[in-house]
Amino acid sequence: MRVRVDMTLCQTHAQCVFAAPEVFTLDDNDELVYDAAPADASWPAVEQAARACPVQAIIL
């Protein structure tokens, strides 16, 4: 499966970073960086991150 973040919606609340830090991180400029094709073992955390996003910017 693949992950996509709609960066026009993302407001960098970073809830995804807390839910799935192995997939979502913030760079030195506090911009979201993510793995678009995370390992299968990460999917429960990725799904939690998508649910936690306050603006629903994460598309699975």
SVG drawing of the C-alpha trace seen along z (x, -y; Angstrom):
<svg xmlns="http://www.w3.org/2000/svg" viewBox="-10 -26 27 32">
<polyline fill="none" stroke="black" stroke-width="0.4" points="0.0,0.0 1.0,-3.6 0.6,-6.8 0.1,-10.2 -0.2,-13.5 -2.1,-16.4 0.4,-19.1 -2.2,-21.8 -4.2,-20.5 -1.4,-19.7 -1.0,-22.2 1.9,-20.4 0.1,-19.6 2.4,-16.6 -0.1,-14.1 1.1,-11.7 4.6,-12.0 3.5,-11.0 1.4,-8.1 3.9,-6.7 7.4,-8.2 8.9,-5.5 6.9,-6.8 6.3,-10.5 9.0,-13.0 9.6,-16.8 12.7,-18.1 14.9,-20.9 12.4,-23.5 9.5,-21.7 8.1,-20.5 6.5,-17.1 8.6,-14.3 7.1,-10.8 7.8,-7.4 5.2,-6.9 5.7,-3.1 6.1,-2.1 6.8,1.5 3.7,3.7 4.5,3.8 4.0,0.0 0.4,0.1 -1.4,0.2 0.5,-3.0 -0.1,-4.6 -3.8,-4.0 -3.8,-5.5 -1.9,-8.5 -4.5,-9.0 -7.3,-8.9 -5.4,-11.3 -4.8,-14.0 -7.1,-16.9 -7.4,-18.0 -7.6,-14.5 -4.6,-15.2 -3.3,-11.6 -4.6,-9.5 -4.1,-5.7"/>
</svg>
